[in-house]
Amino acid sequence: MYRSAHHGRDWILGSTALACMVACAPASAAETETAGITELSTIEVTGKGNNPGAIKPLARNKVSNAPDSLPASVSTITDEEIRTLNVGRDISNIYRRVPGVVANNIDQGDTGNGFRMRGFTTNGTHGADVAVHVDGVPQNIPSSQGGAGHGPVFMEWLTPQMIKRVDVIKGPVSALYGDQNRAGAVNIETLDGGDVASSIGLEVTSFDGRRANLVLSGEHEGFESLLVADIYKTNGYRKAAETNRDNYFWKLSKVIDDARYSVRFSHYQSDFKNDGYLNLPALKAGKISRRDTDNLYGFGNANRNTYVLNRSPAEGEEGLYYTAYFEDFKRVRGIANGTSTHNYGKDDRDIYGGRLAYNFVYENAAALMIGADIRRDKGDAYRQQYRNFEPTQNYYFDFDMDLITYGVFAQGQYKPVDSLKLLAGLRYDRFDYDIDNRKFRNADTGYHSSVTTPKFGLVWTPVEQLEVFTNAAQGFRSPAAEYISSGNSGALPPSESGGRINGNVRPSKVTSYDIGFTLRPTERFSSTTEFYYIQNDSETLQTSPGVFEQVSDTTRKGVETSFNYQATSTVSTYASYGRILDAVIDNPPAGTGDRLVVPEHTYKAGVQYRDAFMAGQLTLNADAYHLTGIPYYMGTERKEMPVYTRYDLRASYDYADYQFSVYGTFQPHRYGTEVAYGTSSGLVIVPQPSTTLGASVRYFF
């Protein structure tokens, strides 16, 4: 864990210390721990604790509102575990060890973050189809035109020093999450001032990567304050790659009577250039280099300011919860789509809303949470044609949107006997949209629809060492603005005529079934295995120019298994395997393939060594990550992408008030890539560097 935070003086020193920052980077820091008290910082499926000497009870059978009590596979990533990962530029690397989750680094400037799971691919490289919340604030951006489609999650505003806990919930089993909860949900909590010590860190990496990070933490008269400032710059692996990013985060917390209140502000801005995708046949033929730019380089920038207020019970889980938030969201991305043109996407939105809920708890036998949430997303979203880096009068899409979503939910747990827990939940979500189509004026429209998604599950614990869980749940994804108000998607000037209103489009709903078990025969070993089946009978497709209909069905079946083993007091290991048994489009359009572009096999494994060394503590981590069996199509001809393998090594040494780290990421397959697309001329990929090295130092004060 972090060292205990210093009190009083630290949290008021921000402006003075910020003046001393330079453009390098921090290493994550962990306190020197007693020799022999250690565990591999991996994703524990029940996700509790870091003390291998204690018997860690299984969590699903508890009557609790915590994610790991759900009758589902839940992976928890702690702040200490994040500090043993090579996070680097992409915060989505925090998912690298989560069983079955594909974390994507597509090397596209500050749009390279992403993750996907359970065979979902639609915009999956940017986290769509997973409902992501940070401190209760939804992160998915509906109808984004900034080069990432509908429902992406842009996580670049987060840095490792802000994160306390990440819960990855497989499947739409929790009623607390609404839109995009088809593959599952991710709940992220940020740190408080009392959780960390003040520190400053510097980091350098390959390809001119430089980072500086300042953490100021403290307590004064019951107020806990945490300030994080992070400056990051890199030129990247390829010729026209460059990222300049600034992140600032401040959170103030205080307990008043029986409640804990917190307010936080975050500011994120970035400016980047990036090289696009390269044609694999041309690469193999030597016509282009792995570091080249094909046609024009891409570019973009972003600016986000977020304000959040939270209230929760100070002790226990029973009581009133509420969240209120406002975000000024601006994002631009220019994607090269020809020798002289770009598809220039922009979002300029005001997003605000909140949640109000009350949790009723009856001892350890029953609990019921009821609540409501609302979100309003208002502003511009358009894609414009740029020629030679200058705007033209042609648009692909151009919307002025006012999107309001209302949700009410209830989730209850009941234990009729000590070994059995039942869970039931229900969500009702309504959409009231006002869409002004500025490309096709006669396609202006309102949209009103709703969706109801029930959830059921149970956990059976016949003995202390075994949990069996199962659930059946529905989740949904809202329709995008371009589905509802559409037209010719080519680059055209605005017109008073043309366009089409598809008012019959409904939210896409999935039904998911899971069954699995967690076995912990000893205090040093645990294993979780889960089978899932997901049926989507309402996928929206474009059936003709400007016409979107729900005419597609998809089926996903898979199994995931994971193991954690504390071999000795200083050595721990983990391994996981994810197999997608079936991921198909049940009724594909003519002339296309039926397989979804997802890896059939996902392998992950790692080992950690942690022990006293000389006068400090040495921590060594090694991780391996392997994807294979990824199909793609050229028309109806099925092919397979190159395999992708990544190795991460990290060594950290804690001595007195310092932590020193060196690390490396190795991607040995010359044409292996995490994200690629099939085209009529062959596969296009984003080449990855074979070796990336880095070093960092952090000082605690």
Stockholm file with secondary structure:
# STOCKHOLM 1.0

chainA/1-701         MYRSAHHGRDWILGSTALACMVACAPASAAETETAGITELSTIEVTGKGNNPGAIKPLARNKVSNAPDSLPASVSTITDEEIRTLNVGRDISNIYRRVPGVVANNIDQGDTGNGFRMRGFTTNGTHGADVAVHVDGVPQNIPSSQGGAGHGPVFMEWLTPQMIKRVDVIKGPVSALYGDQNRAGAVNIETLDGGDVASSIGLEVTSFDGRRANLVLSGEHEGFESLLVADIYKTNGYRKAAETNRDNYFWKLSKVIDDARYSVRFSHYQSDFKNDGYLNLPALKAGKISRRDTDNLYGFGNANRNTYVLNRSPAEGEEGLYYTAYFEDFKRVRGIANGTSTHNYGKDDRDIYGGRLAYNFVYENAAALMIGADIRRDKGDAYRQQYRNFEPTQNYYFDFDMDLITYGVFAQGQYKPVDSLKLLAGLRYDRFDYDIDNRKFRNADTGYHSSVTTPKFGLVWTPVEQLEVFTNAAQGFRSPAAEYISSGNSGALPPSESGGRINGNVRPSKVTSYDIGFTLRPTERFSSTTEFYYIQNDSETLQTSPGVFEQVSDTTRKGVETSFNYQATSTVSTYASYGRILDAVIDNPPAGTGDRLVVPEHTYKAGVQYRDAFMAGQLTLNADAYHLTGIPYYMGTERKEMPVYTRYDLRASYDYADYQFSVYGTFQPHRYGTEVAYGTSSGLVIVPQPSTTLGASVRYFF
#=GR chainA/1-701 SS CCCCCCCSSGGGCHHHHHTTCCSCCCCCCCCCCCTTCCCCCCCBSSCCCSCTTSCCCCSTTSCCSSGGGSSSCEEEEEHHHHTTSCCTTCGGGGGTTSTTCEECCCCCGGGCCCEECTTCCTTGGGTTTEEEEETTEECBCTTCCSSSCSSCBCCTTCCGGGEEEEEEEESSCCTTCCTTTTSEEEEEEECCGGGSCCEEEEEEETTTEEEEEEEEEEEETTEEEEEEEEEEEECCSSTTCEEEEEEEEEEEEEEETTEEEEEEEEEEEEEEEECCCEEHHHHHTTSSCTTCCSSSCEEEEEEEEEEEEEEEESSSSCEEEEEEEEEEEEEEEEEECSSSEEEEEEEEEEEEEEEEEEEEEETTTEEEEEEEEEEEEEEEEEEEEEETTEEEEEEEEEEEEEEEEEEEEEEEEEEEETTEEEEEEEEEEEEEEEEEESSBGGGCEEEEEEEEEEEEEEEEEEETTEEEEEEEEEEEECCCHHHHEECCCSCBCCBSSCCEECTTCCCEEEEEEEEEEEEEEETTEEEEEEEEEEEEEEEEEEEETTEEEEEEEEEEEEEEEEEEEECSSSEEEEEEEEEEEEEEESSCCTTSCCBCSCCSEEEEEEEEEEEEETTEEEEEEEEEEEEECCEEEETTEEEECCCEEEEEEEEEEEETTEEEEEEEEECCCTTCCSCEEEETTEEEECCCCSEEEEEEEEEEC
#=GC SS_cons         CCCCCCCSSGGGCHHHHHTTCCSCCCCCCCCCCCTTCCCCCCCBSSCCCSCTTSCCCCSTTSCCSSGGGSSSCEEEEEHHHHTTSCCTTCGGGGGTTSTTCEECCCCCGGGCCCEECTTCCTTGGGTTTEEEEETTEECBCTTCCSSSCSSCBCCTTCCGGGEEEEEEEESSCCTTCCTTTTSEEEEEEECCGGGSCCEEEEEEETTTEEEEEEEEEEEETTEEEEEEEEEEEECCSSTTCEEEEEEEEEEEEEEETTEEEEEEEEEEEEEEEECCCEEHHHHHTTSSCTTCCSSSCEEEEEEEEEEEEEEEESSSSCEEEEEEEEEEEEEEEEEECSSSEEEEEEEEEEEEEEEEEEEEEETTTEEEEEEEEEEEEEEEEEEEEEETTEEEEEEEEEEEEEEEEEEEEEEEEEEEETTEEEEEEEEEEEEEEEEEESSBGGGCEEEEEEEEEEEEEEEEEEETTEEEEEEEEEEEECCCHHHHEECCCSCBCCBSSCCEECTTCCCEEEEEEEEEEEEEEETTEEEEEEEEEEEEEEEEEEEETTEEEEEEEEEEEEEEEEEEEECSSSEEEEEEEEEEEEEEESSCCTTSCCBCSCCSEEEEEEEEEEEEETTEEEEEEEEEEEEECCEEEETTEEEECCCEEEEEEEEEEEETTEEEEEEEEECCCTTCCSCEEEETTEEEECCCCSEEEEEEEEEEC
//
